[in-house]
Amino acid sequence: MLTFALRRLLLSVPMLIVIALVIFLLLDLAPGDPMGNLPQTISPEVRAQMREALGLGEPLHVRFWKWMVQLFWVEPQVLIDHVFGTSLAVDKPRVLSWQSRAPVMFEIAQALPQTLWVVGTAYVVGILMALPLGIFAAYRQYSVFDNASTFVTMVGYSLPPFLTGPLIIFVFSVQLDLFPFIYETSHRVTDWESFTYQVRQMVLPVLVLSVQTTAQISRYMRSTMLDNLSQDYVRTARAKGMSEWVVVMVHVLRNSMIPVVTVIALGAPAIFGGAIITEQVFAINGIGAQLIGAIKANDLPLVHTLTFLFAVLIVLANLLADLLYGLLDPRIRYG
C-alpha cells in the first residue's frame, strides 16, 4: 500500500502542474484589472510603474514560472524555516498578495483555522448523523422512519446554504434568541465560559453546512445497504444462525461502506465550496471570505493560490478514498 501511495503521489505532480497552468490561464484571461479600483487622479505614468511593481508587465509564461517556483520551492522552505528554525528562504521572493503586499501563504494560514474549525466540525457531524440514518432507513425500508428521513433529506439536499443560512438565523437567533448569528473570529478560548461561547457560535454555521452532507451521505448509505441486504451472502449468514446485529453491522455494513467512502472522501473538498457562502452569511473571516474578497479586488496571486489549494485537496481526497478501499475490502490488492 505504501508503494501504491507513493506512486500515486508522484503521478499527481504532473497533473497538479497542468491544473495550475489551467487555473493561471483562466484567471489571467478573466476580465478585470487590479488597477481598476485606483483613483482616476493617478497619472498613467504612475499606473505603469505600479503595474511593473506587481509584475504585470512581464510575459504570461514568465509570471507563471515565477509563481510556480515561489509556490513549490520557496514556500516549502519557508515552512521548514518556521518549523526547524533554519534560514533556507531568507531574502527569497514569495507569492505576495496584491492587496496587502503580504505573503499569500501567511494570509491563508491566518484564515484557515477558522474555516477548519467550522468545516471540519460540520463534516464530522454530518457523517456521524448520516451513517446511522442511512443504515436504519435501509433496514426498515418503506417504514414511517424511512419515508420521513427520505423527505427530510431530500428537502435538506435541495436547499442551498444561502437559503438555509438566513432561515436558520431567523428561527434560532431572531425568534428564539438561542445562538449568536455573527461569528466572532477574534474570540479565543481561555476558560470554560469562553469554550461554551465558542460552541454556541459554531452551532448555526455547522448546522447549515452539515445539512447537505447528512442528506447526501445518508441517501448513498441507504442505497448501498439495500443492495447488499438482498445479496446471497446475507441469506447464508442468517441461515448459519448469525445474529441480526452481526449480519447487518459487520458483514453488510463493511461491504456497503466501499462506495460510500468515495462519497465521503470527495465530499470533503465540496463542503469548502459551501463554506464560501456560509462564511459570508455568518461573517466568518475564513478562506471563503478571503477568496470572495480577493476576487472582488482582482487579487490574482491570492485567487491563484487558493484555487490551486482546492485542487490539491481534491487530489488528496481521491488518494485517501483509494487507500481506504483496501482496508474495507480484503480482495483489493495494491500492486
Disulfide bonds with the S-S distance in Angstrom:
none
